[in-house]
C-alpha cells in the first residue's frame, strides 16, 4: 500500500533518501505529477551544479538540466529497474 505523500516526506523516523526517491519514481510512473515535481525539486540543484561544472554557462546549464528532466519524464514508463542513487 502506498503511503500518503505527507508521511513520506515528513516522517519522524527520517526515511532513507533512496527509499523516498524509489517511492516517488513509482508514484510518478503511476501518473502522480506531484511525485515527479518532488523528484525534480530534490535533484535539480545537484544536477545544475554538475551541469555547471561541465558547460560553465548558467544558461547552458539550466537548459541541460531541463533537457535531462524532460528525458526522465518521457522515459518513466520505459524503465523497469529500481532507481539508482547518485553519490553525494
Secondary structure, 3 states (H helix, E strand, C coil): CCCCHHHHHCCCCCCCHHHHHHHHHHHHHCCCHHHHHHHHHHHHHHHHHHHHHHHCCHHHHHHHHHHHHHHHHHHHHHCCCCCCCCCC
